[in-house]
Every structure is written in C-alpha cells, then in structure tokens.
Amino acid sequence: MAVDIYFNFNGNCREAVMFYAEVFETEVPKIMTFGEGPPNPEYPLPEEAKNLVMHTRLNISGSNVMFSDTFPGSPFTQGNNITLAVVSKDGAEIKSVFSKLKEGGKVNLELQETFFSKCYGQITDKFGIEWQLSLDSGEVFG
C-alpha cells in the first residue's frame, strides 16, 4: 500500500508540475486535460476548462505525487494544510532540491543541523507548498 499526495491548483497546474519535474529531475509527465476527457452532453465543458489539467503525476523518489487544476467555479484553497517531507541519504541532493525550491519561494528554516538530522530545512515554494528537507543519517528516533 502507498500513500500518494494529490495537489490541486487554480489554473497553474501545468507550470507547477513542470517545475517539480525539473526540481526532482523526473521524466516529463503525461498531462491529461479536461478537454481530453470523454464528453458528457448533459454537462457541456466550458471553453475555459478545456486546457486545464485534469490529471498528471510525477514519481518523486519512489512516491507518486498527483496534480490537477480545480474545475472552473470550484472552490480552491492553496495547499495550506499540506507539507511534504523529502528525506535522503545524499546531502548534495538535499542541498540541490532546497536551492531549487527556494527560487521564488520563502525559506522558513535554513538548512541546518538539528537533533534529528545533520541537515534539515523548511521552505514554502513559489506555489505556496510547504516542504521539509532532511538528511537521513540512519538513526531512528521515537
């Protein structure tokens, strides 16, 4: 069983997913738009929805992360209740991802040594998504 994260965006999903594909050096994702879905004569698709992202996903370090735009007129709340944790045994990878995520974003906690990680930081990226980055030293706490 896996736990996947699903992000909704307000019209800028394509930009966001391409940004994350670059940050995490993944394959360019396949993107399905609302316009590519099967038509429903009872609910004609508004023109402004046709090019919005209905579904796409990235595999980031073995985890599936899925993305979509909200349908026009649907409520949207920017990811204020979502934090993603990136844990790696590679310190250079942590520093690289942190550096890329902070472009246009806000550093909440610079990378630093803590009691649970030799290299830990927190950042809110330019899309309002909060990230925690941590070097995995192999020690178990809890």
N, C-alpha and C positions, 0 to 999 in steps of 0.2 A: 504494500500500500504506500502511496505517496501523497504528500500534501502539496498542492500547487497553489500558487498565488495568481489572482486574476485582477488586473488593473483596468479601470475604466477611465477614459479620457474624454475631454469635452471638445472633440474636433481635431486634436493634435496627436492622435494615437500613432499615426504613421511616422511622424517626426520623432516621437518618443521611442518607439520600438527600434527605429534605425539607429538612434543614439545609443541605446543599450546594446544593440548588436555590435557596434563599434567599440564601446567601452569593454565589453566582455569577450571581444574577438570571436563571435559566433558566426555561423553561416547567415547569409542574408535570409530573413524569414519569408515564407509564403504568406501573402496577405489576401484575405477574402473580404470583399466589400459588401455592404448591404445590397448594392445593385447586382451582385453576382448570385445572390440567394434566389430561390425559386419564387416567382411572382405569386401573389395572392390577390385575385380580383376583388375580394371583399375589403382588402386593405391596400389600396394603391400606394406605392412607395413615393414619398415626396422627393422632388428633384434634389434638394439639399442633402438627402441621406445617401444617394447612390454611390458616392465616392468615399463615404466614411467607412472606417474599418469595422467589420462585423466580428472578425476573429483573426488572431495571429498568435504565435507563440515562439518563445526562444527557449533553448536548453542552456541554462547558466549553471555551470559546474555540476551537472547531473540533475538539476531541478528544472521542471517545466514551469515557466512563467508565461501566463497568457494575458492578452491585451485586447481591448476593444474600445471603440468610441461609444458614448451613450447615444441612443436614438434621439433625433431632434425632438425637443419638447419634454424629454425625460429629465427628472431631477439629476443633478450632478453635484457630488461633494468631493473635492480634491482630497487625495489619499491621506487625510489627517489621522487615520486610525491604523495605518499600515507602516510597519518598519520591517525592512528586510535585513537579514544578517548574512554577511559574506565572511566565511571562516576558511582560511587557507593555511597550509604549512609553508607557503612560499612568501617570505617577507617582501620580495620585489614585486610580486603580484598585488599584494595588499596596497603597497605604495603607489603602484601604477593605476589601479582602479580608483583609489582615493583621489589621486591627482586629476583623473579624467572626470569623475563625478562632481568635483568642486567647480569645474568650469561653468560659470553662470549660476552656480548654486551658493549655498551658505554653509560654512564649516561650523558645526555645533560643538565639536570637540576635536582639536588637532590630534593627529596620530601621536600616541604616547604610550609609555609603559604603565600598566596597571597591575593590580594584584592577580588578575586572571589572564592577562595577555602581555607579552613583551611589546606588542604593537597593536593599539586599539584606537579607533576614532569614530566619530559620528558626523554625518553630513546630511543636509537636505539638498537634493539636486535641483536643477532648474525647472523641473516639473512638479516640485513640491513633495517628492517621495523621500522618506527618511530612510537612511542606510546606516548600519553599524558594520564596521570592518574590523576583523580581529585575526591576529596571527595565532594559529593553533600550535601550541608547544607540546601537545600530547598529554599534558597534565589534566587530571579530572578533578573538578570542584563539585561539591554538593554533598 
